[in-house]
């Protein structure tokens, strides 16, 4: 039962990381100005596909890094209370910021992506 509870908790954190990854891509791509009617519908669909596809990849990277950090460091240092949940959320946001900065550097500065 303890293992099942831990898996459920990590699924919730993974979903949170995926949402943060999609939100990050929404910030990077900006609003969708393409019309969803007529010939512009294809551009509208490309935007949505890119937002979801790349956002999911970035979200899974964030989740992977967070779970590694949680398993090997945070679980040993934090007790189970509301303060530990807030600390984990702050760590997740910091990891999101670090992944965002690395993505920006690779895409804009070095032009690898």
Secondary structure by P-SEA (a helix, b strand, c coil): caaaaaaaaaaaaaaaaaaaaaaaaaaaaccccccccccaaaaaaaaaaaaaaaaaaaaaaaaaaaaaaaaccccccccccaaaaaaaaaaaaaaaaaaaaaaaaaccccccc
